[in-house]
Amino acid sequence: MPQTKVQIGSIVAERFRLVKLLGEGSVGEVYLGEHNVLGRRYAIKLLKEQFRTDANLMERFRREALVASRLDHPNIVYISDFGSTADGRFYLAMEYIEGRSLDELIDELHPNVPALRRAVAILTQVASALEAAHTAGIVHRDLKPENIMLRQKSSGEEEIKVLDFGLAKIMVDTGVFQLTAVGEIFGTPMFMSPEQARGEKVDERTDIYSFGVLAFELFTGRPPFECNSLEELIVSNQKETPPPPSRLRPGNAVPLPPELDHFVLKCLEKDREKRPANMAEVLAALDVGEGRAMHHTHPYSIPVANDAAGAPSYPLGSRSSRGDAGLERTLPSALEADDVQRLAAEEPWQWRQVGKRARTLAQWLQEAGSAPTGSEPLVEELDGLTLQLRNLQSELAFPEARMEELNQAHRERTAQLRLAVIDLSLERSQLADHAQAEPTPLADLDFQIRSLEERLAEEFTTGNSQGAGVAQEVHELERQRDAVQADCTACELRLVALLRANKPAEPTPKQSAAYVELEHLLRGG
């Protein structure tokens, strides 16, 4: 573990008590700190001592930190405070994220990859953060899995937080980081755009290239280029075209839709003019890709549509247009019950399609008088549960909207107070840098900062109190909804098992096609 450079328990800027060292890099150390007024945890980044003698560099850090501190987006780690310590070192106080880095997730899953929809959800949140930064005129320049944190929200959803916006520009432009040894170059060579590696002026499209590398690694479990040396990597980055990620995707993973395959390669174009022009285009492409991921097909799947009568129809000349015998020979061996249960548990959207088709098939069998015994009450039970789900979802809409309103108002109030603290801290830091600084103005600024922070602490308490009741209402309705959904899934599992075990000896073409589609859906088609 890195040697601690500052004594644990030290107080930074008279209000952050350092609790432990979180990590150390080429720029400085990052500590877990506790605010002595707010009672909240922050990540405190302290620049290394060698940088404090460079007054111009310190001033640039202040200016860039000021710009970055204005970023207010749910997927961006916000800057709470910054300035100089008593011994002249620059510090940043940032939102502390209890979670793990995307890099850790990728390593944990290797040689497998995240589920396709999870990967797309992660990329969408990262793209949303980059779009907000680019709109504010900030290019990240060092996007990589280590700078992306994952945490679980109280709702159970996975939330992404991107770190270190705004600081990369100073490090590059001032030449703080140069190639010092094999594998050490600012910007992380694997994720650097060709133009960035050449030292050319960069814009938001350099982040789009890095985003493409990130997407490639999430979809395949490996980077676009695997090289034995830094020199080989730099050459590959400048001249070689990476293979389509679909070719390198693990065999047990859901196939990558062509739309996402093409999108990743477009982000990795050597010529920036051929990449997506901005993050809005990236988000639009991800939206299309997400839709395809929700309707993914397997290599043995056959496109299915419904005819005018509502029965499944297949392309003319396909195996299914000649009956189900041909298709069944192309499918894997019969699915076991635990395979079906796994689908119900792990692929909720896909399972909903299975449930709908099973219900429709049961109704067709009832109309023909060939339904298996027990299917009719199961369909009636499912109809009742589905109605309950719709009602609960409607009930959830109001408290969820109210919760969003409260959260938005709380974010706006805390952002205003936080930025006011930053402005005063910057003023105090600049004043303290002057040897002739009088103690009285510094004391006045300290008093104003402390007063604002006390108001900020009150806002945190008030915000938590206001949202507690609504959050409890949302939680209770979600608990009821999840219970009904579990009952619905259990009922669908019984119905599917009943239908598969009691297929008519001589099904009609309509019934036969419906059985084929049911098996198709059960296999992820």
C-alpha positions as CSV (number, residue, x, y, z in Angstrom):
1,M,0.0,0.0,0.0
2,P,1.3,3.5,-0.8
3,Q,3.1,5.3,2.0
4,T,0.9,8.0,3.7
5,K,2.2,11.5,2.9
6,V,0.0,13.3,5.3
7,Q,-0.7,12.2,8.8
8,I,-4.0,10.6,9.3
9,G,-6.2,12.7,11.6
10,S,-4.8,15.9,10.1
11,I,-7.2,18.7,9.4
12,V,-7.3,20.2,5.8
13,A,-8.7,23.7,5.3
14,E,-9.7,23.7,8.9
15,R,-12.8,21.5,8.3
16,F,-11.8,18.2,6.6
17,R,-10.4,15.6,9.0
18,L,-8.4,12.9,7.1
19,V,-9.6,9.4,8.0
20,K,-7.6,7.2,5.8
21,L,-5.6,7.0,2.5
22,L,-7.7,5.8,-0.4
23,G,-5.0,5.8,-3.1
24,E,-2.0,7.5,-4.6
25,G,-1.2,8.4,-8.2
26,S,1.3,10.5,-10.1
27,V,-0.6,13.7,-9.2
28,G,-1.1,13.2,-5.5
29,E,-2.9,11.3,-2.8
30,V,-6.6,10.8,-2.3
31,Y,-7.9,10.5,1.3
32,L,-11.3,9.8,2.9
33,G,-12.2,12.9,4.8
34,E,-15.0,13.9,7.2
35,H,-16.3,17.4,7.3
36,N,-16.4,18.7,10.9
37,V,-19.5,20.9,10.2
38,L,-21.6,18.8,7.7
39,G,-20.7,15.5,9.2
40,R,-20.4,14.1,5.7
41,R,-17.7,12.1,4.0
42,Y,-15.6,13.5,1.1
43,A,-12.8,12.3,-1.0
44,I,-9.9,14.8,-0.5
45,K,-7.3,14.9,-3.3
46,L,-4.0,16.6,-2.3
47,L,-1.5,17.5,-5.0
48,K,2.0,16.4,-4.4
49,E,4.4,18.8,-2.8
50,Q,6.5,19.4,-5.9
51,F,3.7,21.2,-7.5
52,R,3.1,23.8,-4.8
53,T,6.2,25.8,-5.8
54,D,4.7,26.5,-9.3
55,A,2.5,29.5,-8.8
56,N,1.2,29.5,-12.4
57,L,0.3,25.9,-12.2
58,M,-1.5,26.4,-8.9
59,E,-3.5,29.2,-10.4
60,R,-4.5,27.2,-13.4
61,F,-5.6,24.4,-11.1
62,R,-7.8,26.9,-9.3
63,R,-9.4,28.2,-12.5
64,E,-10.0,24.7,-13.9
65,A,-11.4,23.5,-10.6
66,L,-13.7,26.5,-10.5
67,V,-15.1,25.6,-14.0
68,A,-15.4,21.9,-13.1
69,S,-17.2,22.7,-9.8
70,R,-20.0,24.2,-11.8
71,L,-20.9,20.8,-13.3
72,D,-24.1,19.6,-11.7
73,H,-25.2,16.3,-13.1
74,P,-26.3,13.1,-11.4
75,N,-23.6,11.0,-13.1
76,I,-20.7,13.4,-12.3
77,V,-18.8,13.4,-9.0
78,Y,-19.2,17.0,-7.8
79,I,-16.5,19.2,-6.4
80,S,-17.5,20.5,-2.9
81,D,-14.5,22.7,-2.2
82,F,-11.0,23.4,-3.3
83,G,-8.1,25.7,-2.3
84,S,-4.7,25.6,-0.6
85,T,-3.7,24.0,2.6
86,A,-1.8,25.7,5.4
87,D,1.5,24.4,3.9
88,G,0.6,25.5,0.4
89,R,-0.6,22.3,-1.2
90,F,-3.6,22.4,-3.5
91,Y,-6.6,20.3,-2.4
92,L,-9.9,19.3,-3.9
93,A,-12.8,18.0,-1.8
94,M,-15.1,15.8,-3.9
95,E,-18.2,13.8,-3.5
96,Y,-17.2,10.4,-1.9
97,I,-18.7,7.4,-3.7
98,E,-19.1,4.2,-1.7
99,G,-18.8,1.6,-4.4
100,R,-16.3,0.2,-6.8
101,S,-14.7,1.2,-10.0
102,L,-15.7,0.0,-13.4
103,D,-12.2,-1.4,-13.8
104,E,-12.8,-3.6,-10.8
105,L,-16.1,-4.9,-12.2
106,I,-14.4,-5.8,-15.6
107,D,-11.6,-7.6,-13.8
108,E,-14.1,-9.5,-11.6
109,L,-16.2,-10.7,-14.5
110,H,-13.2,-11.6,-16.8
111,P,-13.2,-13.6,-19.1
112,N,-17.0,-12.9,-19.1
113,V,-18.6,-9.5,-19.6
114,P,-21.5,-7.6,-18.1
115,A,-25.0,-8.5,-19.3
116,L,-25.7,-6.6,-22.6
117,R,-28.4,-4.4,-21.1
118,R,-26.3,-3.6,-18.1
119,A,-23.4,-2.6,-20.3
120,V,-25.6,-0.3,-22.4
121,A,-27.1,1.2,-19.2
122,I,-23.6,2.0,-17.9
123,L,-22.5,3.5,-21.2
124,T,-25.7,5.6,-21.4
125,Q,-25.0,7.2,-18.0
126,V,-21.3,7.8,-18.9
127,A,-22.4,9.4,-22.2
128,S,-25.0,11.6,-20.4
129,A,-22.2,12.8,-18.0
130,L,-19.9,13.6,-21.0
131,E,-22.7,15.5,-22.8
132,A,-23.2,17.7,-19.7
133,A,-19.5,18.4,-19.5
134,H,-19.0,19.1,-23.2
135,T,-22.0,21.5,-23.1
136,A,-20.1,23.4,-20.3
137,G,-17.0,23.4,-22.5
138,I,-15.1,20.7,-20.6
139,V,-13.3,17.8,-22.3
140,H,-12.4,15.0,-19.9
141,R,-9.3,13.8,-21.8
142,D,-8.7,10.8,-19.4
143,L,-11.9,8.7,-19.6
144,K,-11.1,5.1,-18.5
145,P,-12.7,2.5,-16.3
146,E,-10.7,3.6,-13.3
147,N,-12.3,7.0,-13.5
148,I,-15.9,5.6,-13.4
149,M,-17.5,4.5,-10.2
150,L,-20.5,2.3,-9.7
151,R,-22.8,2.3,-6.7
152,Q,-26.3,1.0,-5.9
153,K,-29.0,3.5,-5.2
154,S,-31.6,3.0,-2.5
155,S,-34.0,2.0,-5.2
156,G,-31.7,-0.9,-6.2
157,E,-30.7,0.7,-9.5
158,E,-27.1,0.9,-10.5
159,E,-25.7,4.5,-10.7
160,I,-22.6,5.6,-12.5
161,K,-20.3,8.5,-11.4
162,V,-17.5,9.9,-13.6
163,L,-14.5,11.3,-11.8
164,D,-11.9,13.9,-12.5
165,F,-13.6,16.3,-14.9
166,G,-11.7,19.5,-15.7
167,L,-8.2,18.6,-14.3
168,A,-6.9,16.8,-17.3
169,K,-6.5,20.0,-19.4
170,I,-4.1,21.5,-16.9
171,M,-2.0,18.4,-16.7
172,V,-1.5,18.2,-20.5
173,D,-1.2,21.8,-21.4
174,T,1.4,22.6,-18.7
175,G,3.4,19.5,-19.5
176,V,3.2,18.2,-16.0
177,F,2.9,14.6,-17.3
178,Q,5.3,13.3,-19.9
179,L,6.4,9.9,-21.0
180,T,8.6,8.9,-18.1
181,A,8.8,5.1,-18.5
182,V,7.2,2.2,-20.4
183,G,3.5,2.3,-19.7
184,E,3.5,5.8,-18.2
185,I,2.0,8.5,-20.3
186,F,-0.7,11.0,-19.4
187,G,-4.1,10.0,-20.7
188,T,-3.6,6.3,-20.4
189,P,-2.3,5.1,-23.9
190,M,-5.0,2.5,-24.4
191,F,-7.8,5.1,-24.2
192,M,-6.1,8.0,-25.9
193,S,-7.4,9.2,-29.2
194,P,-4.8,9.2,-32.1
195,E,-4.8,13.0,-32.2
196,Q,-4.3,13.2,-28.4
197,A,-1.3,10.8,-28.6
198,R,0.2,13.0,-31.4
199,G,-0.1,16.0,-29.1
200,E,-2.6,17.8,-31.3
201,K,-5.3,20.1,-30.0
202,V,-8.3,18.0,-28.8
203,D,-12.0,18.5,-28.6
204,E,-15.0,16.5,-27.4
205,R,-14.4,13.9,-30.1
206,T,-11.3,12.7,-28.2
207,D,-13.6,11.8,-25.4
208,I,-15.8,10.0,-28.0
209,Y,-12.8,7.9,-29.0
210,S,-12.1,7.0,-25.4
211,F,-15.8,6.2,-25.0
212,G,-15.5,3.8,-27.9
213,V,-12.5,2.0,-26.2
214,L,-14.6,1.8,-23.0
215,A,-17.6,0.3,-24.9
216,F,-15.3,-2.1,-26.7
217,E,-13.9,-3.4,-23.4
218,L,-17.4,-3.7,-21.8
219,F,-18.7,-5.7,-24.8
220,T,-15.7,-8.0,-25.2
221,G,-13.8,-8.1,-21.9
222,R,-10.6,-6.8,-23.6
223,P,-9.3,-3.6,-25.2
224,P,-9.3,-3.0,-29.0
225,F,-5.5,-3.7,-29.2
226,E,-3.5,-6.2,-27.2
227,C,0.2,-5.3,-27.5
228,N,3.4,-6.4,-25.9
229,S,5.0,-2.9,-25.7
230,L,4.0,0.7,-25.4
231,E,5.6,1.4,-28.8
232,E,3.5,-1.3,-30.4
233,L,0.4,0.0,-28.8
234,I,1.0,3.6,-30.1
235,V,1.5,2.3,-33.6
236,S,-1.7,0.2,-33.4
237,N,-3.6,3.1,-32.0
238,Q,-2.4,5.3,-35.0
239,K,-2.7,2.9,-37.9
240,E,-4.6,-0.3,-37.2
241,T,-8.4,-0.9,-37.4
242,P,-9.7,-2.9,-34.5
243,P,-11.9,-6.0,-35.2
244,P,-15.6,-5.7,-34.8
245,P,-16.4,-6.3,-31.1
246,S,-19.0,-8.9,-32.0
247,R,-16.1,-11.2,-33.2
248,L,-14.5,-11.1,-29.7
249,R,-17.6,-11.3,-27.6
250,P,-17.5,-14.3,-25.2
251,G,-19.4,-17.3,-26.6
252,N,-21.7,-17.5,-23.6
253,A,-22.8,-13.9,-23.9
254,V,-25.8,-12.5,-25.8
255,P,-24.8,-11.6,-29.3
256,L,-24.0,-8.0,-29.9
257,P,-26.6,-6.3,-32.2
258,P,-25.2,-5.0,-35.5
259,E,-26.2,-1.5,-34.5
260,L,-23.9,-1.5,-31.5
261,D,-21.1,-3.2,-33.4
262,H,-21.2,-0.5,-36.0
263,F,-21.5,2.3,-33.4
264,V,-18.4,1.2,-31.5
265,L,-16.3,1.0,-34.6
266,K,-17.5,4.5,-35.6
267,C,-16.4,5.9,-32.3
268,L,-12.9,4.3,-32.8
269,E,-12.4,5.9,-36.2
270,K,-8.8,7.3,-36.6
271,D,-10.1,10.4,-38.3
272,R,-12.1,12.4,-35.8
273,E,-14.3,13.8,-38.6
274,K,-15.7,10.3,-39.1
275,R,-16.6,9.8,-35.5
276,P,-20.0,10.9,-34.0
277,A,-19.9,14.7,-33.9
278,N,-21.1,15.0,-30.3
279,M,-22.4,13.1,-27.4
280,A,-26.0,13.7,-28.5
281,E,-25.3,11.5,-31.5
282,V,-23.7,8.9,-29.1
283,L,-26.8,8.9,-26.9
284,A,-29.1,8.5,-29.9
285,A,-27.1,5.5,-31.1
286,L,-27.1,3.9,-27.6
287,D,-30.9,4.4,-27.5
288,V,-31.2,2.4,-30.8
289,G,-28.8,-0.2,-29.5
290,E,-30.7,-0.5,-26.2
291,G,-33.9,-1.2,-28.2
292,R,-32.1,-3.9,-30.1
293,A,-30.6,-5.3,-26.9
294,M,-34.1,-5.7,-25.6
295,H,-35.0,-7.7,-28.7
296,H,-31.8,-9.6,-29.1
297,T,-31.7,-12.7,-31.2
298,H,-29.6,-15.9,-31.0
299,P,-27.9,-17.5,-34.0
300,Y,-30.6,-20.1,-34.2
301,S,-33.5,-17.6,-33.8
302,I,-35.9,-16.9,-36.7
303,P,-37.7,-13.6,-37.0
304,V,-41.3,-13.9,-36.0
305,A,-44.2,-11.6,-36.9
306,N,-47.9,-11.9,-36.4
307,D,-50.4,-12.2,-39.2
308,A,-53.7,-10.4,-39.5
309,A,-55.4,-13.1,-37.3
310,G,-52.8,-12.7,-34.6
311,A,-51.0,-16.0,-35.3
312,P,-47.2,-16.1,-35.6
313,S,-46.0,-16.1,-39.2
314,Y,-42.5,-16.8,-40.5
315,P,-40.7,-15.8,-43.6
316,L,-41.7,-17.8,-46.7
317,G,-39.4,-20.7,-47.2
318,S,-38.1,-20.7,-43.6
319,R,-38.1,-23.9,-41.6
320,S,-41.1,-22.7,-39.6
321,S,-43.2,-21.9,-42.7
322,R,-42.9,-25.7,-43.4
323,G,-44.0,-26.7,-39.9
324,D,-42.2,-26.8,-36.6
325,A,-40.3,-30.1,-37.2
326,G,-37.6,-28.4,-39.2
327,L,-37.1,-25.6,-36.7
328,E,-37.0,-28.0,-33.7
329,R,-34.1,-29.8,-35.3
330,T,-32.1,-26.5,-35.3
331,L,-32.9,-25.7,-31.7
332,P,-30.8,-26.9,-28.7
333,S,-31.9,-29.9,-26.7
334,A,-35.1,-29.4,-24.6
335,L,-34.8,-26.8,-22.0
336,E,-34.8,-28.1,-18.4
337,A,-37.1,-26.5,-15.8
338,D,-34.3,-24.8,-14.0
339,D,-33.3,-23.2,-17.3
340,V,-36.8,-21.7,-17.7
341,Q,-36.7,-20.5,-14.1
342,R,-33.3,-18.9,-14.7
343,L,-34.7,-17.0,-17.6
344,A,-37.7,-15.8,-15.5
345,A,-35.3,-14.6,-12.8
346,E,-32.5,-13.1,-14.9
347,E,-34.2,-11.7,-18.0
348,P,-37.4,-10.0,-16.8
349,W,-38.2,-8.3,-20.1
350,Q,-37.7,-11.5,-22.1
351,W,-39.8,-13.4,-19.6
352,R,-42.7,-11.0,-20.0
353,Q,-42.7,-11.9,-23.7
354,V,-42.8,-15.6,-22.8
355,G,-45.7,-14.9,-20.4
356,K,-47.7,-13.0,-23.0
357,R,-47.2,-15.8,-25.6
358,A,-48.1,-18.5,-23.1
359,R,-51.3,-16.8,-22.1
360,T,-52.3,-16.2,-25.8
361,L,-51.5,-19.9,-26.6
362,A,-53.6,-21.1,-23.6
363,Q,-56.6,-19.0,-24.8
364,W,-56.3,-20.4,-28.3
365,L,-56.3,-23.9,-26.9
366,Q,-59.3,-23.1,-24.8
367,E,-61.2,-21.8,-27.8
368,A,-60.4,-25.0,-29.7
369,G,-61.4,-27.2,-26.7
370,S,-57.9,-28.7,-26.4
371,A,-56.6,-26.8,-23.4
372,P,-54.8,-28.9,-20.8
373,T,-56.7,-29.3,-17.5
374,G,-55.9,-26.5,-15.1
375,S,-54.8,-23.9,-17.7
376,E,-58.1,-21.9,-17.6
377,P,-57.9,-21.0,-13.8
378,L,-54.2,-20.1,-14.3
379,V,-55.1,-17.7,-17.1
380,E,-57.8,-16.2,-15.0
381,E,-55.4,-15.8,-12.1
382,L,-52.9,-14.1,-14.4
383,D,-55.5,-11.7,-15.6
384,G,-56.2,-10.7,-12.1
385,L,-52.6,-10.3,-11.2
386,T,-51.9,-8.3,-14.3
387,L,-54.7,-5.9,-13.4
388,Q,-53.2,-5.5,-9.9
389,L,-49.8,-4.7,-11.4
390,R,-51.3,-2.0,-13.6
391,N,-53.1,-0.4,-10.6
392,L,-50.0,-0.4,-8.5
393,Q,-48.0,1.1,-11.2
394,S,-50.5,3.9,-11.6
395,E,-50.5,4.4,-7.8
396,L,-46.7,4.7,-7.9
397,A,-46.6,7.4,-10.5
398,F,-47.7,10.2,-8.1
399,P,-45.3,9.6,-5.2
400,E,-42.4,8.9,-7.7
401,A,-43.1,12.3,-9.4
402,R,-43.3,14.0,-6.0
403,M,-40.0,12.4,-5.0
404,E,-38.3,13.6,-8.1
405,E,-39.6,17.1,-7.5
406,L,-38.2,17.1,-3.9
407,N,-34.9,15.7,-5.0
408,Q,-34.6,18.3,-7.8
409,A,-35.4,21.1,-5.4
410,H,-32.9,19.7,-2.9
411,R,-30.2,19.4,-5.5
412,E,-30.7,23.0,-6.6
413,R,-30.6,24.4,-3.1
414,T,-27.5,22.4,-2.1
415,A,-25.8,23.3,-5.4
416,Q,-26.3,27.0,-4.7
417,L,-24.9,26.8,-1.2
418,R,-22.0,24.6,-2.4
419,L,-21.0,27.0,-5.1
420,A,-21.2,29.9,-2.7
421,V,-18.8,28.0,-0.4
422,I,-16.5,27.4,-3.3
423,D,-16.4,31.0,-4.3
424,L,-15.6,32.2,-0.8
425,S,-13.0,29.4,-0.4
426,L,-11.3,30.5,-3.7
427,E,-11.3,34.1,-2.5
428,R,-9.8,33.0,0.8
429,S,-7.1,30.9,-0.9
430,Q,-6.1,33.7,-3.2
431,L,-5.9,36.1,-0.2
432,A,-3.9,33.7,1.9
433,D,-1.3,33.3,-0.9
434,H,-0.2,36.9,-0.4
435,A,2.4,37.4,2.3
436,Q,0.9,40.7,3.3
437,A,-2.6,39.2,3.9
438,E,-4.3,40.7,7.0
439,P,-5.7,38.2,9.5
440,T,-9.1,40.0,9.9
441,P,-10.3,39.5,6.2
442,L,-9.3,35.9,6.4
443,A,-11.2,35.5,9.7
444,D,-14.2,37.1,8.1
445,L,-14.1,34.8,5.1
446,D,-13.8,31.8,7.5
447,F,-16.9,32.9,9.4
448,Q,-18.9,33.3,6.1
449,I,-17.8,29.9,4.9
450,R,-18.7,28.3,8.2
451,S,-22.1,30.0,8.2
452,L,-22.8,28.7,4.6
453,E,-21.7,25.3,5.6
454,E,-24.1,25.3,8.6
455,R,-26.9,26.2,6.2
456,L,-25.8,23.4,4.0
457,A,-25.9,21.0,6.9
458,E,-29.5,22.2,7.7
459,E,-30.5,21.7,4.1
460,F,-29.2,18.1,4.1
461,T,-31.2,17.4,7.3
462,T,-34.3,19.2,5.9
463,G,-34.0,17.4,2.5
464,N,-33.8,14.0,4.1
465,S,-36.7,14.8,6.4
466,Q,-39.0,16.0,3.6
467,G,-38.2,13.0,1.4
468,A,-38.5,10.4,4.1
469,G,-42.3,10.1,4.1
470,V,-42.6,10.0,0.3
471,A,-39.7,7.6,0.1
472,Q,-41.5,5.3,2.5
473,E,-44.7,5.5,0.4
474,V,-42.7,4.6,-2.7
475,H,-40.9,1.8,-1.0
476,E,-44.2,0.2,0.3
477,L,-45.9,0.4,-3.1
478,E,-42.7,-1.0,-4.8
479,R,-42.8,-3.9,-2.2
480,Q,-46.4,-4.6,-3.1
481,R,-45.7,-4.4,-6.8
482,D,-42.7,-6.8,-6.5
483,A,-44.8,-9.3,-4.5
484,V,-47.5,-9.3,-7.1
485,Q,-44.9,-9.6,-9.9
486,A,-43.4,-12.6,-8.1
487,D,-46.8,-14.2,-7.9
488,C,-47.4,-13.4,-11.6
489,T,-44.0,-15.0,-12.5
490,A,-44.8,-18.1,-10.4
491,C,-48.2,-18.4,-12.1
492,E,-46.6,-18.0,-15.6
493,L,-44.0,-20.7,-14.8
494,R,-46.8,-23.1,-13.9
495,L,-48.7,-22.3,-17.1
496,V,-45.6,-22.6,-19.3
497,A,-44.8,-26.0,-17.7
498,L,-48.4,-27.1,-18.2
499,L,-48.5,-26.1,-21.9
500,R,-45.1,-27.7,-22.7
501,A,-46.1,-31.0,-21.0
502,N,-49.5,-31.2,-22.7
503,K,-49.0,-30.2,-26.3
504,P,-51.9,-31.5,-28.5
505,A,-51.1,-34.6,-30.5
506,E,-52.4,-33.0,-33.6
507,P,-52.2,-29.2,-33.2
508,T,-53.6,-26.8,-35.7
509,P,-51.1,-24.8,-37.8
510,K,-51.9,-21.8,-35.7
511,Q,-51.3,-23.7,-32.4
512,S,-48.2,-25.4,-33.8
513,A,-46.7,-22.0,-34.8
514,A,-47.5,-20.6,-31.4
515,Y,-45.7,-23.5,-29.7
516,V,-42.7,-22.9,-31.9
517,E,-42.6,-19.3,-31.0
518,L,-42.9,-20.1,-27.3
519,E,-39.8,-22.3,-27.5
520,H,-38.1,-19.6,-29.5
521,L,-38.7,-17.1,-26.7
522,L,-37.7,-19.5,-24.0
523,R,-34.3,-19.7,-25.7
524,G,-33.9,-15.9,-25.7
525,G,-35.1,-15.2,-29.2
